[in-house]
């Protein structure tokens, strides 16, 4: 009898629990407000504060502690950057966020079987294609792999302005120009989100320095902020509707970006119409409640103290419940779009082979031929003497969250052999033995390898080795390698500038090979700009190969062999000297003393600091061209194995009304097929506001044109391309007067010009304070 009564009680209890659950709303895209009403305060806060950072094998104390209860919950995708909390009783799952800009970034310090991803070319190389179709294909790779691994959000694209050549994270970014940056970012975003995977465009904004990045106060004029450092984000937001946007570490004019209501709620949401979620950079900001009130919806990766701060702020009346609810609503709007919420059955088995083939193709499209004295392409019968560590140990990408665990990497020596070239064996053997010996000195792996990877000192080349190589080979190729990345900036000496040993090797190579009428070719395997003017006269060809991803050696060989005609062009100015750069006098900023009781973070030690953007709107080519400062290679420069003719510009009207269209025909007048990047610059009246001599307002890459084949390109300019920001009016203004369209092969190599008129001043997007 007792057993029967017990069974009845259990059945009744189960029925009651089931009934209660049926009464609770289960999240779907139509009942989000109802779900918010059913959440407790603590549950709401869980949704706007992530679950912390989980790195398999990470030593205790390395990262801020997570909630112990969260650590008991195994992550859906181990080794990714972060995850949100689940509220199971309301049908709210946890979603997964992962870096990064050059491929999925898995972090795992255990000896477990690694997960591999496609290491795509770095951001600067992608932008150097000037090709939105190609960069969208790269986005599709990232989106497919994220989907196959069960990842919901990719923390990319990164496209801060390359303000200074020494920026440690420049390799992730696209350009010194906001129009090019925003357009390429939109293409990558569209490619990723086509697969139902969200992005987080980053880092919003003016995050152009890695030194003291978490406490760096960026002092910048409103005009420069609007025209240079926000414009790319505006373009990307309007052209691709990213699911999320990530605020940056730094302060702007005294306020952390993640706590800036003006930046997030006023400009991003009200002015640009951004509807998505705003997420903080990892461990950024100062006060989570202030951040949430400013419109930064999700604090990542999340810490228990942030949750306590928000709860206390609500209870004390310092944070309105409506602000918390709005953040929760945006989190839930994101959740219902994800593959996790929609129960996608992911494979954990992406097609890495197919993706690698696309990566190789795009890598070749973005390499820039800077010099060619009849040295390239090489005949397949050539025997090559290959010099430089990076020729045998290619640098596929940068460090930090932009690093990728890849199944293999094709170095240049392998790529050349794969393409049918012969290598001079003595130099090959000596380099391989040296690299193997040095690699054996590598310490045990640790988390800090992400920021400070082990690197091998460049091998010293003996003159006897060069002399022997000159006698036994047809041509010399030397690769100059540079690596940089997250958390620290580059240096002028022995990084931007070549080392004395590198220069000596180049000089000796040049003398020995030229004495035998043989060519010397330099391949630059770097993430950013380096000095070239002092040594470029010694060599016959220079190929800027950037950091080209896992298929880099094959892609470089495709260019060297002529299988692919180089068509990339520079997205940043190469100065003659670092001191010519307008921001060189105050980069990376002024370090300030620690406050009393203030300590340094053990992982990312950061001092208070400030930097003044006294170059204002004159960044990159805007400065060099306007001030007529000579460069080693100008913005937009790049050679081809063929030549192109530019026809006359035809305008749709002589006067601007709502828009104007410029049309031009490009013809391949050379002997081999090739692609040309056509660049449109605009010179505007400057009576009311001083302006650069010209600014990029359009670009297009032709199809592969056969000899004597032509293609007509059209550009449409709208009011936004004509306007500059006037802080006195808190508005964008297109100034009346004559405008000159300048179309050419680079920012200095202008082929054709045409004028049109604007009859009267036009204000747009007026935002009175």
Number of C-alpha atoms within 10 A of each C-alpha: 6 7 8 9 10 11 12 12 12 12 12 12 12 12 12 12 12 12 11 10 13 10 9 15 17 17 23 19 12 10 11 19 15 14 20 20 12 16 17 10 17 12 15 23 23 22 27 30 27 26 27 26 22 22 19 16 15 15 11 8 9 12 16 15 15 18 14 9 8 14 14 8 9 9 17 15 18 16 20 24 25 24 26 25 22 17 16 11 14 17 15 21 21 20 25 24 23 26 25 26 30 30 32 32 27 25 25 21 16 13 8 9 7 15 19 19 27 30 31 33 31 29 29 27 35 33 27 28 27 29 22 22 15 24 25 22 20 26 28 23 28 31 30 23 27 28 26 17 20 24 26 26 29 29 26 30 31 25 35 32 27 32 28 24 29 26 28 26 30 33 32 32 27 29 29 27 26 25 24 22 28 27 25 31 35 27 24 31 33 26 26 30 22 15 18 17 26 28 29 26 28 25 25 26 25 25 28 27 28 23 25 25 27 26 21 28 26 25 17 20 17 18 20 20 19 20 19 23 27 22 18 25 28 21 21 25 25 14 16 18 20 24 22 25 28 26 28 26 28 31 25 23 16 13 17 25 31 35 25 22 20 15 22 23 19 16 17 22 16 13 14 16 15 21 16 19 23 29 27 28 24 18 17 24 23 16 15 28 25 20 25 28 24 20 27 27 29 28 30 25 23 29 20 17 15 21 22 14 15 26 20 14 17 17 12 10 9 14 18 15 17 11 17 23 20 17 24 27 21 21 21 23 19 20 22 19 17 22 22 21 18 12 10 12 12 16 11 14 13 19 14 17 10 11 21 19 15 18 26 22 17 24 32 30 26 29 30 27 25 20 22 17 12 11 18 20 19 18 14 14 10 15 20 25 26 27 26 24 22 26 25 20 19 27 25 30 31 28 22 22 24 26 26 29 18 21 13 11 18 21 23 25 24 18 20 24 15 15 15 15 20 18 22 20 16 14 19 18 10 14 24 14 11 14 18 10 12 14 13 8 10 12 9 6 12 15 17 12 13 20 19 16 18 13 10 16 9 17 16 13 19 10 13 9 13 22 15 15 25 26 14 16 19 23 24 24 21 22 24 21 22 24 20 26 26 24 23 21 21 22 14 16 10 13 18 19 18 20 13 11 14 19 15 15 20 22 15 18 28 22 19 21 22 17 11 11 12 18 23 25 26 23 23 24 24 27 32 29 26 21 19 18 14 13 13 16 12 17 24 19 22 24 24 27 27 31 29 34 30 29 28 32 30 27 30 25 26 23 24 23 19 16 13 19 24 28 27 32 29 28 26 27 27 26 25 18 18 20 11 16 22 20 22 16 12 13 21 25 20 16 16 13 9 13 9 6 5 9 11 10 12 10 14 15 13 20 22 16 22 25 19 18 22 16 17 18 22 21 25 27 29 22 20 22 20 13 12 11 13 14 18 15 20 23 24 25 23 24 19 22 21 19 17 20 15 19 15 15 20 15 19 13 13 13 16 21 12 8 15 17 15 18 16 18 15 22 20 23 17 17 12 16 20 22 23 27 23 21 23 23 21 22 19 25 19 15 10 10 12 11 17 19 19 19 22 21 22 19 22 16 18 19 13 16 19 17 17 15 14 20 13 12 16 15 17 14 16 15 18 14 16 22 19 23 22 18 15 9 13 16 17 23 22 21 22 18 15 16 19 16 21 24 28 20 20 21 22 16 14 15 17 15 16 16 15 17 17 18 13 11 11 14 17 15 13 14 13 9 5
